[in-house]
């Protein structure tokens, strides 16, 4: 009874701060939906809805101590339903086969691929021999060749001949799921072309989003024309969200110095812009005594900041990250309009709720996680600093201290999330941010506002000139810091559950009232221990059968020095040891014989064969237990066959050997299951790979494994 009494007292002590748990509960439901390995039918969702309603009603009759728990469970169910609703809302046809032929579509986005090639996103797609009901709503193609990116114009209809394929699944089981990402972006196919892209029609009349995109690209190109080089590309990125002019070397420097967040239009840019507008309007009106004494100038300034922020949101393309930032600053200014404190955990919680309701899938992205982690940490820390007596410090030290503390706190809060998603830690990021962030707020963003204000008079060059000086300094800082020895270290990717445990522990530490809050620190410590115990797969097989990678004492050895470079790079990054592909291919461990690669895993023999000729020359399975091929293997073979047909259905495969000598195979589909975003490639028999295969006499394997590749 005494324990029950303590629990009731602890629950009652949370009243007044429970709104912070609302987005947490919604997030748990959303995460739970995305972790399912099957798609529940409508009867299940009807039951979930009914149960949520019952719980909300029951919350009115249970005790005060039990109310938060009952409502929390109902909110978890609501989070799952939000994710399902969004999945149904964005559902669109996905190409189910590899396509080569004519491609026609209207330009709705222009950017660059990881290989620095111009990349076009098209809607109103027309493909040969595909019925309208199966036509992808949007596609994205990389343009290889000599055509410059600047020749493409928003809204124009282009035609070319190219290769398209369905969005690919994770590069390894449990890895980043591009299929899911593309599904929520309504991308039904991705590919490339090496032939000239021709203009089939001039830009047509578009809806308002298309018009805004056209204006955004026009502004971006005008900025880059007035300010050539990487500096102009940087200016265009922070003014319009268009990063297509940024070179890969510059991007790498910004990431290595932890300054890449300056490139994305996020909370920092939106906060600096709206804060600058708020200050200018407020202090400008304060200079007029009649207005200052009779009008609520603080609220007028807040309204102006909200309006300008909305304009910036539209101009920057309105992506999820910028939308999230706008919601956060809008909540802050609405709090000012309601005479409430602007920077509180309540405001952060309200912003998180709005984002999760509008974009449930954003929960899984690093942008959402890092943005709210940084904001929450800053609100908590500065809330504690507010109680300190800093009157003895010289006035000039306070802004310096504020910048140092904010950079340190934000960097510390986002470091684990960045490391989990990007496998790297920037050791000198604090120094780089201290040298750059103040300049971004005090010079670059005000100069950008000045340039836009002077543009109608043809004088925007004044603002751009000031802006260029600041951006040159930031790029110099990024290059100098990234060039230092030890500027960057790498860590292996943790299991998916690790980041969830870490975030829950830290949220518990922040949101819980009472001494039990320190239990959150213990939970976070458990997450770091689990991360340190991460064991990478012994052997990885690409989903096209063209590449395998064996973990050795020297690192992962790859079966070829070039080709499948994107997958190879992800494997090496997730290992926490990124090197060039040719360096990894030169490592000992795999036995390479022409187009045949062999690997041995505790007595298990794996052979990977590339090309039709090498496959035709191989008798049986080449004395191997597992045959991997980038071709379709015909007929029965006395081993497990993972050919291109099987791998397209099951995805990339990871192999490991346990202590008893059993071989465990896990495919990407074993982890993801069959969901709306990958249903187009579901196995015809509905089965996944068999988890454990025991070695038998004469290289025999169970019949289902032999038949898998057929």
N, C-alpha and C positions, 0 to 999 in steps of 0.2 A: 504493500500500500504506500509505503514511503517513497519507493521508486516512482510509482504512478503519480504521486503528488508532485514530485520534482519535475517530472515530464510535463505535467499540466502547467506548472509555474513557468517553466521554460517556454512553453508554447504561448502562454499569455503575454510573456515579456516581448514577444515578437510583434505584437499588435502595434500599428502605427508605422511599421517599416516593411509590411508584407508586400507592397507593390513591387519591390525589387525581385521577389520570387516569381512574379507573374511571367516575365520573359524566360526565366529559368525553366519553369514548368512547361511553357509552350515549346521551348527548345528541346526539352527531353522528349516530348511527343513527336516533334519533327524528326529528331535524330533517330528515334525508334522506328518511324516509318521508313526512313532511308536504309536502316539496317536490316529490314525484313528480306528474306530470301524468296518470298513469294508475294503475289499481289492479292490481298483479300478481296472477296466478291462483295457485291452490294448488300447482301444479307448481313455480312459481318459489319460493314460500315453503318448500316441501319441500327444494328445492336449497339455499336459504339456511340452513336448519336443519342440513342435512347438512354444508355447508361450515363452519359454526360449530363443529360437533362435531369435524370433522377438524382444524381449527386448534387447538382446545383440546388435542387429543391430540398434535398436532405440537409444541406448546409444551413438551412434556416431553422431547423428543429434540433440539431445536435448541440452539444455544449460549445461554449466559446473556445475552449482549448482544442476541440476536435475540428472546428470549422476550417482552419487553414489547411489541414491535411485533406479533408474531403474536397475542398475547392481546388487544391493543388492537383489531386488525381483527375478531377474533371478537366482542368486546364491541360494536363498531359494528353488526355483524349482529344481535346480541341486542337492541340498542336498537330497530332497525327492527322486529323481531318483536314486541317489547313494545308498540309503537305499534299494529301490526296487530291484536294480540290485544285491546287495549283497544277499538279501533274495532269489532271484532266483538262484544265483550261489551256495549257500550252501544247497539248498533244497534236502532233502533225505527222504526215507521212514521212517515213524514213526509207531511203534507198536500200534495197535488200540484196543488191548484187553489185559487182564491179562493172562500171559503165565506161564505154569509150565512144565518143561521137560528138555531134554538134551540141553546143550549150548556148542558150540565150537567156538573158535576164537583165533586170534593172538594178543599177548600182545603188545600194543602200548603206554601204560602209566601205571605207578604204583604210587599210593599215599595212603592216609588214609582218611576214612570218618570221619564225626563229632563224631561218636561213637568210634573212634580209631581203627576200623576194617580195615584190608588191603583192598584196592579197586583197581580193575583192569579195565582198558579200553581196549576193544578188537575190532579189525576190522576183515575183512574177516569172518564175522559171519555166522554160520550155526545153524538154529533152526529147530526143527521137525515140519512138516506139514505147513510150510510157503513157499510160492512160491518165487523164486529169485527176482521178481519185487517188492515184498513187504518186502523183507528182510532188516532190519535196517543196515545202513552202519557201525555204531559203536554202541556199548553198554557198559555200565559200571555196574559192579557187586561188591558188598561188600562180602568179604569172612569171614564168622563167623565160628570160630572153633579154633583149636590149630595150624594150619599151619602158620609158621612165614612168614613174608613178604619177607625175603631174599631168599626164595626158588624160587621165580618167576624171570624169566629172560626175557629181552626184545626180542621180535621176536619169541618166542616159541609158539607153538599152544597148547592151553589148552582145556580140556573138563571137564564138570561137569554137575550136574543137579541142577537147581535153578529156582527161581521165577523172572519173568520180568514183567514190566508194563510200560505204556507210561509215559514219564516225567510228573510230577504233575504240576498243575497250581498254582496260588498264594494261599498262606495259608489263605488269606482274600482278599476281593475285594480291588483293588488298591495296593496290596502288591507286593513284588518282584516276577516277573514272571519267574519261573524256566523253564517253557515250552519254552519261547523265548530264554533264555540263552542256553538251551540244543540244540535248533534248530540251532543256529549259531555255536555251537560246533559239529554239526552233530551227536548228540547222539539220536538214535532212540528208546532207551529203557534203563531203569535202574532197578536194582533189587539186589538180594542177593542169596547166597547159603549157606547151612549148611552141605553140603556133601563134601568129599575130592575133591580137584581140581587135576586132573591128567594131566600129560604131554602126549599129543597125538603125537607131533613131535618136533624135535630139532629146534632151531632157524634157519630159512631159510634166504636166501639172500634177503635183503630188499633194498628199495630205500635209498637215502642219508639221509633222515630224520630219517629213522629207524636206520641207522648206527650211526648217531649222538646220538640218544636216547640210544643206546646200550653203547656207550662210556661214555655218561653222567652218566648212572646208575653204570657202572663199577667204575668210578672215585668216585661217591658218596659212594659206599660201601667200597672202599679202604680207603677213608677219615674216615669213621665211624669205620672201623677196627683199624686204627692207632690212633684214638682219640675217645674212647668209651664214651657212655653216651650222655646226652643232649648237651654237648659242641660239640661233633663230629657231632651230627645231625644238630646243628646250623651252623657249618662250611660247611657241605655238602649243606645246604640250600642256603647259600650265594655264594657258588662256582659253584653249578650245578642247583640250583632251585628245588632240590628234598627235599621236606619237610616231606617225609613219616616217617622219624625217630623221628620227634618232638612229644613230649607228649602233651596232652591237657592241663595239668597244666602249662607247660612252655608257651604255646601259650596264655593262659589266662593272665599270668603275663605280657607278652610282650604287649598285648592289653591294659591292665589296666594301664600300665605305658607309653603308647603312643610310644612304641618302636617296634611295629609290623612291621613298615616300614623298619626296619633293616633286617627283615627276607626275604622280597620280593626283588627279583632282579629288581630294578627300577632305577629311575634317580640318587639316591644317590650312589648306587653301581657302576653303569655304569660311572657316573661322576668321582667318586673317582679312579676307575681303569684306565680309559682313561686319566684322569688328571695326575695320577702318571706316566703312560707310557710317556705321552707328556713331563713331566718335566724331566724324566730320559734321554730320547733320546736327548732332546734339550740341557740340561746341559752337558750331556756326550759328544756330538759333539762339544760343546763350549770349551771343554778342549783340543781339537786338533786345534791349530791355523790355519793350512792350510785349514781345512774343514770349520772352523768358518768364515774365511774371504772370502771364495770363493763360498760356497754353502748356499742356503736359509735354514738354519737349523731349523728355526721355522716351515716352511712349511713341511719339511721332518718329523719333530716330529708330526705334525698334521696328516700326512698320516699314519704314524706308529700307532698312537692312533686310527684312523678309522679302520685299519686292525685288530688290537687287539680287538677292540670293537666288530667287526663282529664275530670274533672267540668266544668271550664271549657270544654273542647273540646266536650263534648256540649251544654252550656247555650248556647253561642254559635252552634249550628247545624251545627257540624262541616264547614264549607266547606273547600275545598282550602287556602286561605291559612292558616286556623287550624290545620288538620291538619299543614301543613308546619311551622308554628311549634312545635306540640306535639312533633313528631318531633325537631326540633332540640334542644329543651330536654330531652327524654327521653334522647337520646344523651348529652348533657352530664351528666345525673344518673347514668346507667348507668356512665359513665366514673368517677364518684365511687365508685360501688359496687364497681367493679373496681380501685380505687386507681390510677386513671390521671388524667392531666391532663384537665380538662374542656374547656377552650377550646383546641382545636388544629385544624389543617386536617384531620386525620384524622377528628375528630368531625363537622366540616362536611361532609366527603365522604360519611361514612356516612349522614348525614341526607339529603343529595341523592340518594344511591342509593335509599334507601327511598321517597322521594317519587316519583322517576322510575319505579320499579317499580310503585307503586300508581296513579300518575296521570301517564302519559307525556305527555299533552296539556298538562300544566301548564308544560312547558318553554317553550311559546310565549307564555305570559302574562307581563305585566309584574310581577305579584306574585312569581312564582318568581324571575325574573331579578333584580329589585331586592333581594329578601330575601337571596338567597345572595351577591349582589355586596356588599351592606353587611356581612354577617357575615364573609365571607372577608377583606375589606379590614380590618375591625376586628381579626380574629385576627392577621393579618400585622403590622399596625402596632403593636398592643400587645405582640406577641411581640418586636418590636425594641425597644420602650420598656423592656421588662423588663430589658434588658441595660444600660440607662443608670443612672448613679448620680444619684438624685434626693434623696439624704439631706440635701443642703444647703438644699432648699426647705422652707419652713414647712409643717407638717402640714396646715394648713387649705387650702393651695393645691393639694394633690394631688387631692382630689375635684373641685375647680373645673377643674383642668387636664384631668382625665379626661373630664369632661362636654364641655369645649370640643373636645378632640381627637376624641372619639367622634362628636360632632355634625358636625364638619368632615369627618372621614374617611368617615362614612356618607353624608353629603350629596354629597361629591365622587365616591364610587363609584357612587351611584345616579343622579347628574345626567344622564349621557349616555343611560342607559336610559330615564329619565323623559322626556327631551327627544325621543327617538326615538318613543316611544309616544304622548305627550301634546302634543308640539310646543311645549312651554313650559319656561322656566327661571325659577325664583324666585330673584331676586338677593339678597333679604334673608332667605332661608330659614335661614341659619346663626344670624342674630340671633333670629329667631322661635323656633327650636328651643332655643337657649340659655336663652330666657326661659320656655319651656314644658315641655321634657322633664324637667328636674329636679323640677318641681312635680308632674308626672304620676307620677313614681316615688316621691317622698317624701310626697305628700299624697293624690292622687286614688285611686290603686290601693289603698293601705292603707285608705283610707276606704271603698272599695267592699267590701273584705273585711270590714271592721268592720260595715258595713250588713247584709251577708248573715248574719254571725254573730249579730247582734242581732235579725234579723227574726223568729225564732220567739218572741221575748219581746215583740214589738210595739214595740221600741225602735230600729228601723232608721233612723228619722228622724235620729238623732244622726250616723250615718255619712253619710247623704245630705246633711245640712247642711254637713258638712266638705267633702264631695265637690263640692257646688255652688259653694263659694267658689273652689276650684281651677279648676273648669271655666269659671266666669265670667271668671277672669283669662286663661285660654287663649283663649277666644273674643274677649276684648278685644284680646289680642295679635294674633290672626289678622286682625281687622278693621282694626286700626291699621296693621299692616305692609302689608297688601294695598292700603291706601289711599294709600301713599306713591308719589310719581312714580317711574317706572322700576322698580317692584317686580317686574314681570313682563315678559319678552321672549319672542318666539316664533321658532321655527326651522322650516324645511320638513321634511317627512318624508323620511328617507333611503331609498334603495333597500333592499330586504329583505336583500341580501347584506352591507350595510355593518355592521349591528349584529352579525351573525355573525362577521365579520372582527374587529371591535372586541373582542368577548368572547373570542375565541380568542387574540388578541394579549395581552390582560390576563391570561388564565389561564396562558399560556406564561410571562409575566413572573413570576407568583406561584409556579407549580409547578415550573418547571425549575430544576435545580441546576447551577451553573456560570456562566461568563461569557456563555454563549450565551443566557441568560435575557433579556438586553437586546435580543435580536432580537424579543421580544414587544412591546417598546416601539415598535420600528420598524413592526411589523405594525399596532399600534393607531394609529400616526401615519398610516399609509396609509389606514386606515378614515376618519379625520377628513378627510383630503384628498378622498377619494371623496365624503364627505358634503357638503363645501363645493362640490363640482362638481355637486350634484344639480340636474337640470333637470326642472321640473314640466311635465306635459302641456299642450300649447297649447289643446286643447279637450277638455272632459269632457262626457259624455252620461250622464244618470241612467238606471238600469235600467228605469224606467217611461216613459221618453220625454218626461217633463213638464218637464225642466230641462236646460239646457246652460250651460256656463261657459267663457268665452273669456279666456285670459291676455292682459293688456294691460300697458302701461307703468305704469298706475295700480293694477294688481292684477287679480284675476279679476273679470270682469264677468258677472253672472248674467242669465238671460233673464226672470226675474220676481221681484218683491219679496217674495212670500210663497207658501207652498205648497212641498212637498218640502223643508221647513226642515231636517230631520235631515241629508239628503244635502248640502244647501248648506253647513251648518255644518262638516261633515267636510271638504269640499273646501277651504274657506277656512282651516281649521285646518292641514290638510296643506300648504297653500301657505306656512304660517308667517305669515299675516296675517289673523287672524280679525277680522271686522267683522260688523255686523248685515247680514242678508240684503238689506234695502231699500237700505242704503248701497252694497252691491256691485252691486245691480240698477241703480243710478243712474249707474254708471261708463260712460264712452263706450267704444265698441268693437263692441257688438252693435247692429244696426239693428232696432228693434222697430216692427212695424206691426200693432197690435191683438194678435191671438193668434198672430202669426207673428214669429219672430225669425230674423235672418240673420247669418251670420258668414263672413268671408273669411279663408282660410289660404293665403297665398302663391299666390293665383290660384284656389284651390279654394273653391267656394261651398257652404256648409252652411245648410240651412233647417230650422227646427224649428217644427212646427205643433201647436197644442193644440186639442183638441175636434173633434167630428165635422163641425160646420158649416164651420169654417175648412179642414179637409181636403177636404171636398166641393167647396168653391169654388176650390181650387187645381187648375190645369190641369197635368197632367204632374207635374214636380218643381219647378215654379216657377223654371225656369232654374238649378237648383242641381245640384251633383254628388252630394250626399248629402241625403236626406230623412229627417228624424227626426220621429216622431209618437207621441203617447200613445194612438193608436187603431190598429186593425188596418187596414192598407192592402190593398185588394182590387185584383187585376189587376196587370198589368205596368206598370212605370214606367221611363223611360230614365235611371235613376240607381241608386245604392246606396240601398236602403230599409232603414232601421232603425226598424221600427214596434214597438209594444208586444209583439207576439208574438215577434219576433226577439230583442228585448232581454231578455225573460223567460228565454229559453233561453241567451243568450250573456252576459247581465249588462251592467253598466256598460261604457262604451267610452271609450277615450282616443285622441285623434288628435294627431299631430305631423307636421311637415314637415321632411325632412332637407335637406341642403345642395344636393342635386341636384333638389329640387322634387318629390320623391316623397312621397306621403301614406302614413303608417304608421298602421294601425288596430290597436289591441290591446284585446281584450275581457277582462272578468274571467275568463271561462272559458278564454281562451288562457293565462292565468297559472296558474289553479288546476287545469285539466284536469277530467276527470270522476272524482270520488271518491265514497265512500259518503255523504258529507254533502251532496252536491249532485246525486246521480244522479237524483233525482226530477224534475229540470228539465233533463236532458241533451238536447241537440239531437237531433231524430229522425234526421237524416242523419249524426250523429256528427262533423260538421265544425265547426271554429272559424272565426272571421272570417279572411279573407285578410289577411296582414300588410301587404302593399304593393300599392297600387293606382296604376297609372300613368294619367295623364290622357290621354284619346284625343280624336279629333275628334267634333264634334257631341255632346259630353257623353256619349259612349258609355262603357260600363264592361263588364268581362268578365261573361259570362252567370251564373257562380256568384254574383256579387255582386248582380245583379238579382234572382235567385231567393231570396236569403237571407231576405228578409222575408216570403216567401209561406208 
